[in-house]
C-alpha cells in the first residue's frame, strides 16, 4: 500500500512537536506567603508554565513582576491527579442531558426568540450525546455514584410530548453526520483534521447509561466472574505469578494464526533474539496469553494481541531465519494496510496493540533504511498513544473496552503490564529519535504512569525464550535506560540544536561525557560490565543482556563522532568504543556462526563505527604519523564494513541499500549533519528540576543534573 502523499506531506512537519496534553494553569489559587501552608513542595506558577519559562518559586515570581502579571501559587501537581474516565464521562452525559432539556423547554416557551437560546451559551447538544447515555446517576470521584432526581417530569409539557426521545437524538446525530462532508484543514502539529486528538468513539449507542464506578477497579467478585463467563467475555490475566499459557486450539481442521508454523517460528525468533532489546513494549507473557487463547473472532476481543500486531512482529522476526525471510514483506504489507485503515477511521478507538504494532513497523522500516516511513509510523504510534492517554495512570486509559463491564476488573498484573508497555514505548521513542537525529516526543514530565516493576516469566513460554544462563531482568535495565535518555534529552539541545560556537559545544560535550560516565559508574552491580566481561562469549552474546551495552555505545558514538577533529576526548572515547564493539562482534559471530540473528542495536552500532573510522582516517591524513596509523584504521574499517555489508545484510536491507544506492548514501550523510539543526525546537530547561524530581521519585536516582 502506498502512503497518501498529502497525508505524508502534512505529517513531516507534525512530528516536530509533541501534543500538549496538560494545562497546568487550572485549579490554582493565590496566597500571600512565600511558603506553602501545607508544607508541600512549591511548583512553578501558572504564567511561567504557560510560557514554558523557569519559575524562581517566589511570590510573586521574578517573571511575573517583570511582565507585570498576576502571579499565583500552585500546590497541586495536576500531572498526578486524574479523575476516573467513568466519572468524567458520566458528568458529560448529565450536562448534555440538562442542556437538551433546557433547549427543548426554551423552544417551547420562547418559540419566536432564538436569540434567547444563544445567550445561554449552550453547546452542541447532539454532539455531546455521542458516546453518552441518559444518566440519572452521576459517578463521583469518591463514592462511585451520586443519585440525581428524575427531572423529566418537571420539564414535561403535556402527556404526549416528552422532552427528548431517543429517536429524535438519533435523527439529530444522523443529520449532523450527513451534513459534515466538508474537508477540514489540517491543524499545525497534527495530521488529523481536528487536531492531535480526533479519534471518534465507537460508543454511539444511546442505550441507558450504566456508569462504571471507581471503587471496584482492583478486584472482582465471584458473581462478576460468573457473569463474564455467561456473557462470553474472554478471561483476563488475573495473576502473572500463577498464569500458565496453554495452547487451547480446537482440532476442527480450521487454520488459525496460532497454529501456523511460519507465524510460530517468526514469533519465536522475535522473542528469542530481539526481546527485550528495543521491544520492551511488547510484554511477552501477555501477548502470548492472548495469542494462544483469544484466537477466535480474529483476536477482536483480545486486550494484548491483535492481527495487526501479530503480522507486524512476524515481519521483523521472520527476517532472522532464512526459511521464513520470504514471508517478511507479506506480513509487513498485511499489518500496514490494516493499521492505516484503522488509524484513519473516524469511528476507530485507540488500542494498546495499535501503538505496539506501529512501533514494530517503525523499526522494520529503519532496518531497511526507510527513515521517512520509520519516523512516520513512530509518530503515528505516539499520537494513538496520546489519544488513549497511555502516559497517564493505566486505570484511566481510554481503550476499546472503556465501557465494557470488564473495565471494572483490571487486575494488579494488568496494571503492571500496562506500565511496562508505556515505559517500553518511552525507550523505543527515544531510541528512534536518537537514530534519526530528532528530538524525543515522550517525556517524564508528562508521564503520571507508575514505574515498571519486574514481572515473572510464565510457564508455557519456553519456546519463545533465549536460552540464557542468567535470570531475565527487564525492570532494572529499563529504569536506568530512562535515566540515560534523560541525559541525552538535555544535552541534545545544547550540543546539536542551539546555535553555539564549536568551542561552547565542546564544553557541553565534555559535560555530557562526564554525566554518562557517572551514570555508568553508578549502575547496580547486575548491570555493570568491563572489558573482561566483554570477552566472556556466553554473556556478551546474550541478547537479554548485551542490548543494554549497545544502547550505551550508540549514545556515546552519536554524540562524540561529530567532534573527533575538535575534541581530543571525543577521539579517545570513539577509539575505546571501537575496540569494545569489535570484541562483541567477534564473539557474536563465533557463537552463532554469523549475524542472521543480529539486532538493530548491532546494525546501527556497526554503521556508526564505520562512519567514525572514516572520520578518523580523514583526520590522520592531516597529521604527520598518517602512514603509521593508516594500516591500522584501514584494517579496522575493513572489519566493520565486512560485518555491515556482508554479514548483516540478509537480516536487514539497510546495508544493501547503502551499498547499491549512491544517492541514498549521500543523503544519509547529509542527514546526519543537518537533520538535528533544522528542527525548530529548543529543549525547555525550565522544567528540568521538576523532571529530575520526578525521576528521583519514580526511580530513586539522585545524580541527574541539568547542564549549567
Helices and strands as residue ranges (DSSP letters): H 5-12, G 14-16, H 46-51, H 62-67, H 85-109, H 114-119, H 125-129, E 137-138, E 146-147, H 152-155, H 166-178, H 222-231, G 257-259, H 261-273, H 284-293, G 296-299, H 307-317, G 318-320, G 325-327, H 328-343, H 352-367, H 371-388, G 394-396, G 405-409, H 412-436, G 444-446, G 462-464, H 475-492, I 493-497, H 502-521, H 531-534, H 537-540, H 543-560, G 561-563, H 568-592, H 600-620, H 626-642, I 643-647, H 654-660, H 662-674, H 688-699
